Amino acid sequence: MKRFWIAPLAAVLPFAASVAAPPTTEQDRNAVAALDTQYQEAVKKNDWQTMGRILADDFVLVLGTGKTYGREDLLDSARTRAITYERQDEDEGTRTVRLWGDTAVVTARLWLKYTSEGQSYERRLWFSDTYVRTPGGWRYVFGQASIRLPDEQQPATPSS
């Protein structure tokens, strides 16, 4: 009688051994940081396809002014090139990635230089991007951006 459980167990063991170990915290942190960098670069290039792959369907962005945007708002803006970016870059050394299980938050200071409706703008602000692990990988679900930082809090622009 005891042998009946051995056959099913023997059939399952080879598959159990081949299952990959879950990623470490450091691997998750690196994956989310890379994905957020990829997202920032896609915004800079108005690459709406890459943005669409990273953004969750129910994504929300809240600006420091209180204005909100959904996924389709951002994708439509990129498709129409409503904003042309010269800079859309994190200030080096300002990024942190924090993890809580299947949720990650990226925080960094962002340097923006862009043209919208014929007007040029340059500013720095802080943002926090929230990612959630899904069966299909990490997805960007919520973003929050500060108001423009006062000029005295802006690092000096390097000379070119």
Sequence and secondary structure as in RCSB ss.txt:
>XXXX:A:sequence
MKRFWIAPLAAVLPFAASVAAPPTTEQDRNAVAALDTQYQEAVKKNDWQTMGRILADDFVLVLGTGKTYGREDLL
DSARTRAITYERQDEDEGTRTVRLWGDTAVVTARLWLKYTSEGQSYERRLWFSDTYVRTPGGWRYVFGQASIRLP
DEQQPATPSS
>XXXX:A:secstr
 GGGGHHHHHHHHHHHHHS     HHHHHHHHHHHHHHHHHHHHTT HHHHHHHEEEEEEEE TTS EEEHHHHH
HHHHHT EEEEEEEE TT  EEEEETTEEEEEEEEEEEEEETTEEEEEEEEEEEEEEEETTEEEEEEEEE     
GGGS      
